[in-house]
Amino acid sequence: MGAGQKVAVFGAYGHTGRFVVTELRERGHVPLLLGRDLDKLLAMAREGLEVRQASVDDPASLDRALAGAAAVVNCAGPFAATAGPVVEAALRAGIPYVDVAAEIEANVDTFAHFAEPARARGGVVVPAMAFYGGLGDLLVTTAMGDWTAADEAHVAYGLSSWHPTAGTVASGVVSGQRRAGRRVRHTGGRLRYHDDALPTLEWRFPAPLGPQRVIGEFTMADVVTVPSHLAVPEVRTYMTANAAADLSAPNAPSPTAVDDRGRSAQTFVVDVLVRSGGAERRLSASGQDIYAISAPLAVEAVERVLSGRVRATGVVSAGAAFDAPDFLRALSPHLSLHIPAGAV
Ligand SMILES: NC(=O)c1ccc[n+]([C@@H]2O[C@H](COP(=O)([O-])OP(=O)(O)OC[C@H]3O[C@@H](n4cnc5c(N)ncnc54)[C@H](OP(=O)(O)O)[C@@H]3O)[C@@H](O)[C@H]2O)c1
């Protein structure tokens, strides 16, 4: 991807969109600020960036907004409302689409509705190219190594806290409504809805985090991305109990910036374990601020698609689209990898 290419960011003035805009600028690209609220766009335009108002209810406005863009990153959630119209506009424009959706049903819809149209046009659509859904998929894919199938994949999220943005809360509400208050898990090779209570158990994260209480089957977007390309019938995700409690607390505080990059003090460890027969492989990554890390994940994906470093067309998850170990290495300024001796 040549520097100076225009990359549209839909939802540019949201918390995650701002991180993506900054990441694009730091890498020498030209972000186009897209969103539905002109006043919020113009407030950002003071930074000297081009703004284009567009609404998901108005396909022509999306077409105008994407004119001249080399790619689009959709950061506007709930994605149940935005993913479909923006994917359609990207396909009409003939440009790659990347989103940061962490809504299981919306991610499923993207695969279900757009796999064929995207492949037929030679387009690339990468949903969940962010902390949830993207990073776990890259880690699982890397941990699998030469395995093409495994019995189980476990993705444990060790968050020090979770102060959610308004977009995260709204997306959780929409997902909850879509599943009529039920829970979802990936077992026996497919998503299944259930009403079972979620177990609390201990997960042994690598040092220095160590053993933590986690909520089992705290199901995240990895249950869509991982099985989209790997033959793993059991995919489970876990969340540190304190972070899960933060998320569900009434009036949960929003993230507060503590450094000049706008990151919060939140730290994370994502620990993955895959099992096949009697063998286990393990890999983890750590860093700061789950919203901030989503920007280099999404922008690295855009760069790789635009420079031809993508393995497939159609709707593809991070692990299917990219050379996963190489992608993770490229994130080393933002992410520390922990590979247990002899583990992978
Ligand atoms: N997968 C991951 O790990 C990950 C990481 C980061 C974020 N996310 C997801 O990304 C989304 C945004 O998060 P955030 O932290 O940026 O939240 P945020 O700060 O609340 O921003 C939400 C953004 O979405 C826009 N938006 C919402 N509904 C829209 C619609 N129907 N049409 C156009 N724009 C719309 C908002 O615009 P208005 O102000 O005009 O409403 C705003 O720009 C959430 O769904 C969140 O779960 C996922």
Ligand as a Chemical Component Dictionary entry (heavy atoms), coordinates in Angstrom:
data_LIG
# 
_chem_comp.id                   LIG 
_chem_comp.type                 NON-POLYMER 
_chem_comp.pdbx_formal_charge   0 
_chem_comp.three_letter_code    LIG 
# 
loop_
_chem_comp_atom.comp_id 
_chem_comp_atom.atom_id 
_chem_comp_atom.alt_atom_id 
_chem_comp_atom.type_symbol 
_chem_comp_atom.charge 
_chem_comp_atom.model_Cartn_x 
_chem_comp_atom.model_Cartn_y 
_chem_comp_atom.model_Cartn_z 
_chem_comp_atom.pdbx_ordinal 
LIG N1  N1  N 0  -13.951 -6.154 18.322 1  
LIG C1  C1  C 0  -13.414 -5.333 19.224 2  
LIG O1  O1  O 0  -12.529 -5.713 19.979 3  
LIG C2  C2  C 0  -13.853 -3.896 19.281 4  
LIG C3  C3  C 0  -12.943 -2.913 19.632 5  
LIG C4  C4  C 0  -13.373 -1.594 19.669 6  
LIG C5  C5  C 0  -14.692 -1.285 19.359 7  
LIG N2  N2  N 1  -15.534 -2.285 19.006 8  
LIG C6  C6  C 0  -16.926 -1.976 18.641 9  
LIG O2  O2  O 0  -16.929 -0.829 17.823 10 
LIG C7  C7  C 0  -18.111 -0.093 18.028 11 
LIG C8  C8  C 0  -17.759 1.345  18.336 12 
LIG O3  O3  O 0  -17.109 1.378  19.560 13 
LIG P1  P1  P 0  -16.538 2.746  20.140 14 
LIG O4  O4  O 0  -15.701 2.350  21.277 15 
LIG O5  O5  O -1 -15.907 3.557  19.091 16 
LIG O6  O6  O 0  -17.899 3.440  20.627 17 
LIG P2  P2  P 0  -18.311 4.987  20.623 18 
LIG O7  O7  O 0  -17.191 5.840  21.075 19 
LIG O8  O8  O 0  -19.585 5.052  21.393 20 
LIG O9  O9  O 0  -18.580 5.313  19.095 21 
LIG C9  C9  C 0  -19.623 4.738  18.388 22 
LIG C10 C10 C 0  -19.560 5.274  16.984 23 
LIG O10 O10 O 0  -20.510 4.567  16.176 24 
LIG C11 C11 C 0  -21.337 5.528  15.518 25 
LIG N3  N3  N 0  -22.642 4.943  15.218 26 
LIG C12 C12 C 0  -23.414 4.188  16.019 27 
LIG N4  N4  N 0  -24.523 3.808  15.371 28 
LIG C13 C13 C 0  -24.455 4.348  14.131 29 
LIG C14 C14 C 0  -25.308 4.323  13.003 30 
LIG N5  N5  N 0  -26.463 3.648  13.004 31 
LIG N6  N6  N 0  -24.906 4.984  11.902 32 
LIG C15 C15 C 0  -23.740 5.654  11.871 33 
LIG N7  N7  N 0  -22.891 5.725  12.912 34 
LIG C16 C16 C 0  -23.252 5.071  14.040 35 
LIG C17 C17 C 0  -21.398 6.675  16.480 36 
LIG O11 O11 O 0  -21.863 7.837  15.860 37 
LIG P3  P3  P 0  -22.942 8.832  16.595 38 
LIG O12 O12 O 0  -22.167 9.557  17.658 39 
LIG O13 O13 O 0  -23.407 9.706  15.490 40 
LIG O14 O14 O 0  -24.003 7.947  17.185 41 
LIG C18 C18 C 0  -19.937 6.741  16.905 42 
LIG O15 O15 O 0  -19.160 7.356  15.922 43 
LIG C19 C19 C 0  -18.873 -0.829 19.129 44 
LIG O16 O16 O 0  -19.784 -1.702 18.519 45 
LIG C20 C20 C 0  -17.795 -1.655 19.820 46 
LIG O17 O17 O 0  -18.304 -2.830 20.426 47 
LIG C21 C21 C 0  -15.145 -3.572 18.962 48 
# 
loop_
_chem_comp_bond.comp_id 
_chem_comp_bond.atom_id_1 
_chem_comp_bond.atom_id_2 
_chem_comp_bond.value_order 
_chem_comp_bond.pdbx_ordinal 
LIG N1  C1  SING 1  
LIG C1  O1  DOUB 2  
LIG C1  C2  SING 3  
LIG C2  C3  SING 4  
LIG C2  C21 DOUB 5  
LIG C3  C4  DOUB 6  
LIG C4  C5  SING 7  
LIG C5  N2  DOUB 8  
LIG N2  C6  SING 9  
LIG N2  C21 SING 10 
LIG C6  O2  SING 11 
LIG C6  C20 SING 12 
LIG O2  C7  SING 13 
LIG C7  C8  SING 14 
LIG C7  C19 SING 15 
LIG C8  O3  SING 16 
LIG O3  P1  SING 17 
LIG P1  O4  DOUB 18 
LIG P1  O5  SING 19 
LIG P1  O6  SING 20 
LIG O6  P2  SING 21 
LIG P2  O7  DOUB 22 
LIG P2  O8  SING 23 
LIG P2  O9  SING 24 
LIG O9  C9  SING 25 
LIG C9  C10 SING 26 
LIG C10 O10 SING 27 
LIG C10 C18 SING 28 
LIG O10 C11 SING 29 
LIG C11 N3  SING 30 
LIG C11 C17 SING 31 
LIG N3  C12 SING 32 
LIG N3  C16 SING 33 
LIG C12 N4  DOUB 34 
LIG N4  C13 SING 35 
LIG C13 C14 SING 36 
LIG C13 C16 DOUB 37 
LIG C14 N5  SING 38 
LIG C14 N6  DOUB 39 
LIG N6  C15 SING 40 
LIG C15 N7  DOUB 41 
LIG N7  C16 SING 42 
LIG C17 O11 SING 43 
LIG C17 C18 SING 44 
LIG O11 P3  SING 45 
LIG P3  O12 DOUB 46 
LIG P3  O13 SING 47 
LIG P3  O14 SING 48 
LIG C18 O15 SING 49 
LIG C19 O16 SING 50 
LIG C19 C20 SING 51 
LIG C20 O17 SING 52 
# 
